[in-house]
């Protein structure tokens, strides 16, 4: 059964909503794009982080293990697409939902 955070992030993808949360002790503002599990079977999300705190420059792609996410909430605002995809993502091995395949193709 998916965690509460997984369900919140999945629903945010379906609604193209931003998510704010704390991850690894830093406040993050992001747009989740792909959710599922990683190669170890742990819940993970690939997201475009456009605001908040970071150890590196923003914006950029982030792979978040959902077990390490706290205080997640969905919110409205401009959706951020992210930069170009020059390499295949390796964050989510077992994809449950990909905004570009499962959400936008339905419209």
C-alpha positions as CSV (number, residue, x, y, z in Angstrom):
1,X,0.0,0.0,0.0
2,X,1.5,3.4,-1.0
3,X,2.5,5.8,1.7
4,X,0.5,9.0,2.4
5,X,3.3,11.0,0.8
6,X,3.3,8.8,-2.3
7,X,-0.5,9.3,-2.7
8,X,-0.1,13.1,-2.3
9,X,2.6,13.4,-4.8
10,X,0.9,11.1,-7.3
11,X,-2.3,13.2,-7.1
12,X,-0.2,16.4,-7.6
13,X,1.2,14.9,-10.8
14,X,-2.3,14.2,-12.0
15,X,-3.4,17.7,-11.2
16,X,-0.1,19.3,-12.4
17,X,0.3,20.9,-9.0
18,X,3.5,22.0,-7.3
19,X,4.7,20.2,-4.1
20,X,6.5,21.8,-1.2
21,X,8.3,19.6,1.4
22,X,11.4,19.1,3.5
23,X,13.9,16.7,2.1
24,X,17.3,16.0,3.7
25,X,16.7,18.9,6.0
26,X,16.1,21.4,3.3
27,X,12.8,23.1,2.2
28,X,12.1,22.3,-1.4
29,X,9.6,23.7,-4.0
30,X,9.2,21.3,-6.9
31,X,7.1,19.9,-9.7
32,X,6.9,16.1,-9.7
33,X,7.1,14.4,-13.1
34,X,7.6,10.7,-12.6
35,X,6.7,8.5,-9.6
36,X,7.1,4.8,-8.8
37,X,9.8,2.8,-7.1
38,X,13.5,2.7,-7.5
39,X,15.6,-0.5,-8.2
40,X,15.5,-1.4,-4.5
41,X,11.7,-1.2,-4.5
42,X,11.6,2.1,-2.5
43,X,9.1,4.8,-3.4
44,X,10.8,7.6,-5.4
45,X,9.9,10.6,-7.5
46,X,11.8,12.5,-10.2
47,X,11.0,16.2,-9.8
48,X,12.1,19.5,-11.2
49,X,13.2,21.6,-8.2
50,X,12.7,25.3,-9.0
51,X,12.8,26.9,-5.6
52,X,13.6,26.5,-1.9
53,X,17.0,25.4,-0.6
54,X,19.6,23.3,-2.3
55,X,23.2,22.3,-2.0
56,X,23.7,23.2,-5.7
57,X,22.3,25.6,-8.3
58,X,18.6,25.8,-9.0
59,X,16.6,24.9,-10.9
60,X,17.6,21.3,-11.5
61,X,16.3,17.7,-11.6
62,X,16.0,15.9,-8.2
63,X,15.5,12.3,-7.4
64,X,13.7,12.1,-4.0
65,X,13.3,8.9,-1.9
66,X,9.8,9.5,-0.5
67,X,10.7,7.9,2.9
68,X,13.0,10.9,3.4
69,X,10.3,13.5,2.6
70,X,8.4,15.3,5.4
71,X,5.7,18.0,5.5
72,X,4.7,17.5,1.8
73,X,1.8,19.5,0.5
74,X,0.4,20.2,-2.9
75,X,-0.2,23.8,-3.9
76,X,-1.2,25.7,-7.0
77,X,1.1,27.9,-9.1
78,X,2.8,27.9,-12.4
79,X,3.9,24.4,-13.5
80,X,7.6,24.0,-14.3
81,X,8.6,21.6,-17.1
82,X,12.2,21.3,-16.3
83,X,15.3,21.4,-18.5
84,X,16.1,19.1,-21.4
85,X,16.3,15.4,-21.0
86,X,19.8,14.6,-22.4
87,X,20.0,11.2,-20.6
88,X,17.6,8.5,-19.6
89,X,16.4,9.0,-16.0
90,X,17.5,6.3,-13.6
91,X,15.6,7.6,-10.5
92,X,12.4,5.6,-11.0
93,X,12.8,2.0,-12.2
94,X,9.2,0.9,-11.9
95,X,7.2,3.8,-13.2
96,X,3.7,4.1,-11.9
97,X,2.9,7.5,-13.4
98,X,4.8,9.8,-15.8
99,X,3.2,13.2,-16.5
100,X,4.4,13.2,-20.1
101,X,2.9,9.7,-20.9
102,X,0.0,9.2,-18.5
103,X,-1.4,12.7,-18.0
104,X,-0.6,14.9,-20.9
105,X,-1.4,12.3,-23.6
106,X,-4.9,11.9,-22.1
107,X,-5.7,15.6,-22.9
